[in-house]
Amino acid sequence: MAKRLDLKDVNIYYGAFHAVQDVSLVVPPNSVTAFIGPSGCGKSTVLRSINRMHEVTPGARVEGSITLDGEDVYGAGVDPVGVRKTIGMVFQRPNPFPTMSIRDNVVAGLRLQGVRGRSALDEVAEESLRGANLWDEVKDRLNKPGGGLSGGQQQRLCIARAIAVSPDVLLMDEPCSALDPISTLAIEDLIGELKKKYTIVIVTHNMQQAARVSDTTGFFNLEATGKPGRLIEINPTEKMFSKPDERATEDYISGRFG
């Protein structure tokens, strides 16, 4: 079931470096929120902090509050692996296990959780591949390596893998940047379907994509090199692209900088 995300006064550090400053926002359930802004302004850093992926970098830490339906993602005793099951992630470049079969790629997370029944795994594999709009393209080659698929198919395979473990939230870090326009459109259509079941946050450098797929858009920026990134404005997407509150947002969207 989709859940609400709340970030309040979030500050992110890598050692002594203050990467992101004072980010507060709400992501409603069953919605798509897009993060836009120039490179280096903290979009992906905030995204990765939501499911604690940034912690794989030594010295990373978060101050402030990130909650999922009121439960603190960083609470005492909370297992980061459990957080990443609840809050799934799709990365910029498709990263299937190349020699593993399509079917086994999808159910890899379930196997790690100890699910072993063949019929149960087959059922989840089909359901997830259907959910990622990939089933009809691969149903006759489920035992072939996932690395043999096209780039767009590999990205949908990664989405199938992410939803197979029944997350509440899906994070997508520039999921179309390595794809051709047709594959990009397929992923965008899929995002529209997925929000019926999940809460989605997407980082994108593509203004048109943010306008097409998101309900809400947040604009991140940084005042100068070496300064922390900040959330400048967050508003309904239609307003952001027609009449933003901040001049810096308007300048970025119109291409006057960035």
Salt bridges, closest charged atoms under 4 A:
ASP6 OD1 - ARG4 NE 2.72
GLU55 OE2 - ARG52 NE 3.16
GLU55 OE1 - ARG84 NH2 3.92
GLU63 OE2 - ARG61 NH2 3.71
ASP104 OD1 - ARG103 NH1 2.79
ASP104 OD1 - ARG111 NH2 3.54
ASP122 OD1 - ARG103 NE 2.42
ASP122 OD2 - ARG118 NE 3.52
GLU126 OE2 - ARG130 NH2 2.95
ASP136 OD1 - LYS139 NZ 3.97
GLU137 OE2 - ARG156 NH1 2.79
ASP168 OD2 - LYS3 NZ 3.58
GLU174 OE2 - HIS205 NE2 3.64
GLU188 OE1 - ARG212 NE 2.70
GLU193 OE1 - LYS196 NZ 3.21
ASP215 OD1 - LYS195 NZ 2.94
GLU223 OE2 - ARG230 NH1 3.46
ASP245 OD1 - LYS239 NZ 2.90
GLU250 OE2 - ARG256 NH2 3.71
ASP251 OD1 - ARG247 NE 3.00
ASP251 OD1 - ARG256 NE 2.82
